[in-house]
Amino acid sequence: MTHDELIARAVATRERAYAPYSNFKVGAALLGKSGRVYTGCNVENAAYGPSMCAERTAVFKAVSEGEREFEAIAVVTENGVSPCGTCRQVMIEFAPEMTVIIADTQGNARRTMVRDLLPDGFTPDHLPHAGGQ
């Protein structure tokens, strides 16, 4: 799957976002090493704390279905904003070398790596009983 196809999947998923409070819709499309794509959109809650970002939705969906290795994720917002810190932490847990494609709704995109978004990130390797499982 090309990066453009991954962005297109994120754009489509963004339309399903539930963002009645911020009106800031986010869509994500995560490419697993298996070739399968997992999508996610942000889902807000009136209490704010229970809200979930699109990136984490896609990662948690993939993990819950047995995928643990990822190649790329496309994240689409209206203005091309980078993933939040919590999403960066979740992504580095599974794929520090994963490509992150950050795009806006006008078709502009840039590519980076998870490790560059969260330098010196906390990973399972920092735990004394590291096993990542």
C-alpha positions in Angstrom: 0.0 0.0 0.0 1.4 3.4 -0.9 1.6 6.3 1.5 -1.0 8.2 -0.7 -3.4 5.2 -0.3 -2.9 5.2 3.5 -3.6 9.0 3.6 -6.8 8.4 1.6 -7.9 5.8 4.2 -7.2 8.3 7.0 -9.1 11.0 5.2 -12.2 8.8 4.9 -12.0 7.6 8.5 -11.7 11.2 9.7 -15.3 11.8 8.5 -16.5 9.3 11.1 -14.9 11.2 14.0 -17.1 12.1 16.9 -15.9 15.6 17.9 -18.9 17.6 19.0 -16.9 19.6 21.6 -13.7 20.6 19.8 -14.9 20.1 16.2 -11.4 18.9 15.6 -11.7 15.7 13.6 -8.8 13.4 13.2 -8.5 10.2 11.1 -5.7 7.6 11.2 -4.8 4.6 9.1 -2.2 2.2 10.4 -0.4 -0.2 8.2 0.6 -3.5 9.9 3.5 -5.6 8.7 0.9 -8.1 7.6 -0.3 -5.6 5.1 -3.6 -5.1 6.9 -4.8 -1.5 7.5 -6.4 -0.5 10.8 -8.3 2.8 10.9 -9.2 5.0 13.8 -10.9 8.3 14.4 -11.0 10.5 17.5 -14.0 10.0 19.8 -14.7 12.8 22.3 -16.6 12.6 25.6 -18.4 15.4 27.5 -16.1 14.6 30.5 -13.0 15.1 28.2 -10.7 12.6 30.0 -12.3 9.5 28.5 -11.8 10.9 25.0 -9.7 8.8 22.6 -7.4 10.0 19.8 -7.5 8.5 16.3 -3.9 7.2 16.4 -4.5 5.3 19.7 -7.8 3.9 18.4 -6.0 2.5 15.4 -3.1 1.0 17.4 -5.4 -0.5 20.1 -7.7 -1.9 17.4 -4.7 -3.5 15.7 -3.3 -4.9 18.9 -6.7 -6.3 19.9 -6.8 -8.1 16.6 -3.3 -9.7 17.1 -1.1 -7.3 15.1 2.0 -6.0 17.0 4.3 -4.8 14.2 3.7 -1.7 12.1 5.2 0.0 9.1 3.4 3.3 8.7 0.6 5.4 10.0 -1.1 8.3 8.3 -2.7 11.0 10.5 -5.0 13.5 8.9 -6.3 16.7 10.5 -7.6 19.9 9.0 -4.4 21.7 9.6 -1.8 18.9 9.6 -1.0 18.9 13.3 1.4 16.3 14.7 0.2 13.5 17.0 -0.1 14.4 20.7 2.4 13.2 23.3 0.2 10.3 24.5 -0.2 9.0 21.0 3.6 9.3 20.4 4.2 7.2 23.6 1.7 4.5 22.4 3.3 4.4 19.0 6.9 4.1 20.3 5.8 1.1 22.4 5.3 -0.9 19.3 7.1 0.7 16.4 9.9 3.3 17.1 11.0 2.9 13.5 7.5 3.4 12.0 7.0 6.1 9.4 4.4 8.7 10.4 2.7 10.6 7.6 1.2 13.8 8.8 -1.3 15.3 6.4 -3.9 18.1 6.2 -7.2 18.1 4.4 -5.7 20.1 1.5 -3.4 17.3 0.5 -0.2 18.5 2.0 1.8 15.8 3.8 5.1 15.3 5.5 6.9 12.2 6.7 8.8 11.5 9.9 9.6 8.6 12.2 8.1 7.8 15.6 11.5 8.0 17.2 12.0 11.5 15.8 8.6 12.6 17.3 9.6 11.2 20.7 13.4 11.3 21.1 14.6 9.4 24.1 11.1 7.9 24.5 10.3 5.5 27.3 10.1 1.9 25.9 9.8 -1.6 27.3 13.6 -1.8 27.1 13.8 0.6 30.0 12.0 -1.8 32.3 14.1 -4.4 34.3 11.8 -7.2 33.2 11.6 -6.0 29.6 9.8 -8.4 27.3 7.3 -6.2 25.7 4.6 -8.9 26.2 
